[in-house]
């Protein structure tokens, strides 16, 4: 059984990701961070899973914060205008990033599937191999990657 606690990729990701460290040190308690996370959790709840943005999550969050900081800190805009801008930008950027990440996720799944199930897969029919792979993709796709 595959779990994140034993996933070397995940452990390395959490310990070495500079974007994640920057978010923890500088932004995690800020209003702009909380609004972006709130928006993503509400409209795209899969965003922090392997099938959402996976390991791209910290980079996406940090880029979204940086792109919107000037708007958010501009006192000429009222709160509603700021939120409208942030939510619109975040939504469009998310859809584009997710589409780009989809190919990386599928490639990762193929690599993990065949490395972990190699002894079983070679004896399966093509149809059963496809079914097993789809089940694997659904299972690992639901794993939460973004740790904050």
C-alpha positions in Angstrom: 0.0 0.0 0.0 1.3 3.4 -1.0 1.3 6.2 1.6 2.7 9.6 1.7 4.6 9.0 5.0 6.8 6.5 3.1 7.0 8.5 -0.1 10.6 9.6 -0.6 9.5 12.1 -3.3 7.1 13.7 -0.8 9.6 13.8 2.0 12.3 15.4 -0.2 9.7 17.8 -1.6 8.6 19.1 1.9 12.2 19.4 3.2 13.8 21.0 0.1 11.1 23.1 -1.6 12.2 26.8 -1.4 8.7 28.1 -2.4 7.1 26.1 0.4 9.7 27.5 2.9 9.0 31.1 1.6 5.3 30.6 2.1 5.8 29.2 5.6 8.2 32.0 6.6 6.6 35.0 5.0 3.0 34.4 3.9 1.2 31.6 5.8 -0.5 34.0 8.3 -1.3 36.8 5.8 -4.7 37.8 4.6 -3.8 37.4 0.9 -2.6 33.8 1.5 -5.7 32.9 3.4 -8.0 34.4 0.7 -6.2 32.5 -2.1 -6.4 29.2 -0.1 -10.0 29.9 0.7 -10.8 30.5 -3.0 -9.0 27.3 -4.1 -10.6 25.2 -1.4 -14.0 26.4 -2.3 -13.9 26.3 -6.1 -11.1 23.8 -6.8 -10.9 21.5 -3.7 -8.6 19.1 -5.6 -5.9 21.7 -6.0 -3.6 20.4 -3.3 -3.8 16.7 -4.4 -1.5 14.8 -6.7 -4.2 15.1 -9.4 -4.7 18.8 -8.8 -1.4 20.7 -8.9 0.6 18.2 -7.0 4.1 19.3 -6.4 3.5 22.5 -8.3 1.2 23.8 -5.5 3.8 25.9 -3.6 5.1 27.5 -6.8 1.5 28.2 -7.9 0.5 29.7 -4.5 3.7 31.8 -4.3 3.3 33.1 -7.8 -0.3 34.0 -7.2 0.6 35.9 -4.0 3.4 37.8 -5.8 1.2 38.6 -8.8 -1.6 40.0 -6.5 0.4 41.6 -3.7 0.4 45.0 -5.3 -3.3 45.0 -5.9 -4.0 43.7 -2.4 -1.8 46.2 -0.7 -3.1 49.2 -2.8 -5.3 51.3 -0.6 -7.2 52.8 -3.5 -9.2 49.5 -3.9 -11.8 48.5 -1.5 -11.9 44.9 -0.2 -14.5 43.7 -2.6 -12.4 44.9 -5.6 -9.3 43.3 -4.2 -11.0 40.0 -3.7 -12.6 40.1 -7.2 -9.2 40.6 -8.8 -7.5 37.9 -6.7 -10.2 35.4 -7.3 -10.4 36.0 -11.0 -6.6 35.8 -11.4 -6.4 32.7 -9.2 -9.2 30.9 -11.0 -7.7 31.5 -14.5 -4.2 30.8 -13.4 -5.3 27.6 -11.7 -7.1 26.2 -14.8 -4.0 26.9 -17.0 -1.6 25.4 -14.4 -3.8 22.3 -13.9 -3.9 21.6 -17.6 -0.1 21.8 -17.9 0.4 19.7 -14.8 -2.0 17.0 -16.0 0.7 15.6 -18.3 3.3 15.5 -15.6 0.9 13.7 -13.2 0.1 11.0 -15.8 3.8 10.5 -16.5 4.5 10.2 -12.7 1.6 7.7 -12.4 3.0 5.5 -15.2 6.4 5.5 -13.6 5.2 4.7 -10.1 2.6 2.2 -11.3 5.1 0.1 -13.3 7.8 0.3 -10.7 5.5 -0.8 -7.8 3.4 -3.3 -9.7 5.9 -4.7 -12.2 5.7 -8.3 -11.0 1.9 -8.4 -11.3 1.4 -6.2 -14.4 3.3 -8.4 -16.8 0.9 -11.3 -16.3 -2.3 -9.2 -16.8 -4.2 -8.8 -20.0 -4.2 -5.3 -21.6 -7.7 -4.7 -20.4 -7.0 -5.7 -16.8 -3.7 -3.7 -16.9 -5.7 -0.6 -18.0 -8.3 -1.1 -15.2 -5.6 -1.6 -12.6 -3.8 1.6 -13.8 -7.0 3.6 -13.7 -7.6 2.5 -10.1 -4.1 3.4 -9.2 -4.4 6.9 -10.8 -7.7 7.5 -8.8 -6.1 6.4 -5.6 -2.9 8.3 -5.7 -4.6 11.3 -7.3 -6.6 11.9 -4.1 -3.5 12.1 -1.9 -3.0 15.6 -0.5 0.4 16.9 -1.4 0.3 20.6 -0.2 1.2 20.3 3.5 0.1 23.7 4.8 
